[in-house]
Amino acid sequence: MKEQLTVVKVGGAVVEDEARLSQLVRCFAAIAGRKALVHGGGRSATQLAARLGIESKMVNGRRVTDSETLRVVTMVYGGLVNKGLVARLQAAGVNALGLTGADMDVIRSHRRPPVTMTARGTDGTPGTAQTVDFGFVGDVERVDGQMLQTLIERGVTPVMAPLTHDGHGHILNTNADTIAAETAKALAPFYRVTLVYCFEKPGVLADAGDDSSVIPVITRESFASLVADGTVSGGMIPKIENALGAVDAGVDRVVITLATAIDGSHGTTIK
């Protein structure tokens, strides 16, 4: 029987808050067995860009990454946030190794072509359709699950930044939720994988203003209904789409939950 492995994805709202980060490190260190961590860090990137006089442009919650912004996210994601997490985990007894997709060619991507999309207004209403060039943003082509398994079997815990590469010398800014899902899928042939998306809420909520209204289970069928009636919207839509894709590809279980519940015991299970 395959051994259990837990892939945890944690967003910037957690890793950039000292109290939440300390709690996350304790909870992650307490997870039994093999594990990997994928992190974000967008708020820190936005703050550093502002200090450097670089404007951050977002379209539907996704960062447009020009050459100057790419320098910032590489510094923040691959350096400040990633190495800070690694140091904290080492102090907690976790033999962590910080990685971008370029390290050991572990995640290869291609640059996203311009796409036509409808930008949402600040009130969430649809705006005018426009063609958006996201710049140096990568869409994942492959993850080397065997290389990650080799590290994990040697007692190493990968800590993965949301940066990949195209094989032609270019770093690409890549969505952390997607990296977590693709990593979980690549490791599914070797382990029974649980993928945990953790953020500042206890799960997917039926009522955004009520943290007790956690939806316990979402299937592909119920997801379509929840999107149609507006219960699930914004950035939660691609998160659940990534989760459903992971389940379809052989990931044993996906949970969306609080950073304090990364053992998967609470939250919304995606089936």
N, C-alpha and C positions, 0 to 999 in steps of 0.2 A: 504494500500500500504506500502511496506517495505521502511524504511528510507535509505538514502544514507550513505555509508561509503567508505572512501578512504584509501587504503593501499599503502603506499609509500615505495619503496625500494631505498636506496641511497648507492652508492658504496664508497669505501675507498678513491678514488681520491677526493671526495667532502668532506667527514667528516674529512679528514686529512689536509685540506687546510683552513686556518683561514678565508679568505675572502669568499670562497664558503660556508663554514659552517655557517657563520653569515647570509648569504643570505638565505641558506636553512632553518634555524630556523625561520627567518621572514616569509618566504613563507609558511612553514608548519603550523605555528601558524595561518596564515590567512585563511587556508582552513576551510570552513564552515562545521559544522556538525561533525559527528563522524569520527575518524581516527585512524590509527596505523602506526608505522614506523618500518621498518626492515633495519638494517645497516650492512655494511661490515667493513673492517679495515685491509686488508691484507698487505698494505705497512708498517703500523706501526708494525705489527707482524714480518715482515721480518727485519725491522730495529732493533727491540729489540733482535731478535734471533742473528743477527750479532754481536751486542754488547756483548752478552753472549757467543759468540763463537759457536753458533749452526748453522749448515749449513741448509739453506732452499732449499728443493728440490721440483721442480715443474715438472709436466708432462702434456703437452697440457694445460697449464694454471691452472691446479689444484694442490693444495698443498698436498704433501705427509706428513702425520702427524704421526710421531713417538712419543714416550712417552715424550721426551724433548720438541718437537715442540708443543705437546698438552698443556703442562704447559704454554708455551708462548702465544698461541692463547687464552687460557682460561683467562689469566691475561689481555691481550690486548682487546679482544672482550667483555668479560663479565665484565671487570673492567674499564680500561682506557677509551675506546671509548664509551661504553654503559653509564657509569655513567656521563661522560662528557657531552654526548648528553642530558641525563635526566636533569642535572643541567641547561644547556642552555635553554631547553624547559620550565622548571619551571620559569626561569627568564622572559620568553616570555609569561607567562600566561597559559601554557599548563600543565595540571596536569598529568605528565608523570610518568610511572612506568617501570623501566628497568627489562627485563626478559631474561633468557635463557630458552631453552626447558625443562630443569630439574625443573624449578620453577613451582610448582603446577602441575607437570607432563603434561605440556601444549603441548610439542612436543616430541613424542617418535620415536626413530629411531633404525635401526640395523646397525651394522658395515658392511661396504661394503666389499664383498669378493674380492679376487684378480681378476683382469680383464686383458684380452689380448687386447692390443691396439697398434696402430702405432703412435709413438711419431713424432711430427713435428720438423724439423730443424729450426734454427733461421731465415731462409729465407722462412719458411712456407711449404717447400716441405716435403713429407712423408718420414719417416725413416724406420727402421727395426721394425717389430712387436715384442713386448715384453710383458711379463706378469708383471703387476704392482700391488703391494700390497700398497694401499693408507694408510694403518695403521688405526689410530683412526678417520676415516671419516665415517659419518653417512648418510644413505639414509632414508628419512622420511617414517615412517609407518602411523602415524596419527597425527592430530592436534586437540586439544580439543576446537572446535569452541564455544561450549556452555560456557566453562569457560571464554574464551576471551570475549564473549558477556556479561557475568555477570559483568566483570570489566568495559567494555565500557559503559554499561547502568548505571553504578555508577559514570560516569564522568571521568573515568580513560583512558588515552591514552597509550596503550602498546608500548614500545620501545624494539624491539626484537633483540638480538645478534645472530650471526650465530653459535650457539652452541645448541646441543640437548643432549639427553641421551638415554641409551638403557634399562633402568629399572633394570639394574643389577649393578648399582653403577659406571658406566663409562660415562664420558662426551665425546661427539663426535663432531668433527669439521664438520660443515654442510654448504653447499653452500647457500649463502644468497639469491640468486635469487630463489632457490628452496623453501626456507622457506617462502619467500614473496608469491609465487604462491600457496603453500599449505595452508598458512594462509588465503589468499583471498578465496580459494575454501571452507575452513572450515567455513568461515563467510557468504558465499553466501546464505545458507538457511535462514539467519536472516536479511540480508540487501541487498540492491542493491549495489554491490561492484564495485568500480573502482580501478584497480591495476595500479599504476604508477611506472615504472622503470625509475629512473633518473640517469644520468651520465653526462660526460663532453661534450657530443655532443647533437645537437638539435633533434636527432631522428636517425633512420636507414638511412644511406646515400647511394645514388646510386653511388656517387663518393666519396671515402674516403677522398680526398683532398679538397672537396668543401662542406662546411657546409650549403650551400643553397640548396643542392640536396637531401633534405629530401623526403623519400618515404612516402606519406601520409597514405596509407593503405596497410597492408600485410594480405593476407588470406593464408590458408593452401596450396592452389594450387599455388599461386604466390611465396610462401616461397620456395617450392621445386625448382622452376625455378631459383630463386635468389641464392640458394645454388649451383645449378648445373653450373651456369655461373660465380660463384665466387664473385658476388656482396656482398653476405652475407657469412662471414667466421669467423673462430676463435671463440672467446668467445661469439659473437653475436648469433651463432647458438643455443647453449643451452638456451640462454636467450629467444629467440623467441619460442623455443620448450616449455619452461615453460609457456610462455604467451598463446600459442595455447592450451595447456592442461588446463589452467585456464578457458579460454573461453568455452571449451568443457564441463567443469564441472559446468558451471552456473555463472561464474563471468561475470558481465554485460559488462565491458569494460576494455581493457588493453591498456596503452599508454606508449611508450618509448620516453623519452624527456630529456631536460635540467633540472637541479635542480632548475632553476629559473622559470620553467613552470609546476610545479607540480600540478597546478589546472587542468591539462589535456587539456588546450585550444590549445596547439601546440604539434607537434611531430608526431610520427608514431603510428597509431591506429592498433592494431592487432584484426582481426575478424575471 
